[in-house]
């Protein structure tokens, strides 16, 4: 299992590698802030208006501004249903595939803080390593994203159970509504 964020913006060969991994190795590809129109769009992970209040362009600085944005973004990921579903799509895919790729733009001052915040959230909540690939030399087929601790794995299992319960409850409610009509 491996979670890889790939920025193919400045290297089209990376996009070819992503397509190859998807087509040959059956690795799912998600799209988050990438200019390439490829993969499952993760629009629910884009910061909402409440989170954007805390967005400060802190690229290249190490001030405390990112703390408030990271905190607001983590709340969005956990509490906003659309964000939660997109996050669980990624985390669910990690269970079943050798590698999950998120195609992103890791060069823009507007997207870097958001992608960094998503990576921090995954690393802190699930204690799961994420890898950033911006050049072919960054690819290491031997790196793995394993749960570093039992606590991270337990957080994942609790979130996954919550997601499955909500999905099945919603599916049951929808089928009851359809049957009634």
Secondary structure by P-SEA (a helix, b strand, c coil): cbbbbbbccccaaaaaaaaaaacccbbbbbbcccccccccccccccccaaaaaacccccccccaaaaaaaaaaaaaaaccaaaaaaaaaaaaaaacccbbbbbccccccccaaaaaaaaaaaaaaccbbbbbbccccccccccccccccaaaaaaaaaaaaaaaaaaaaaaaaaaaaaaac
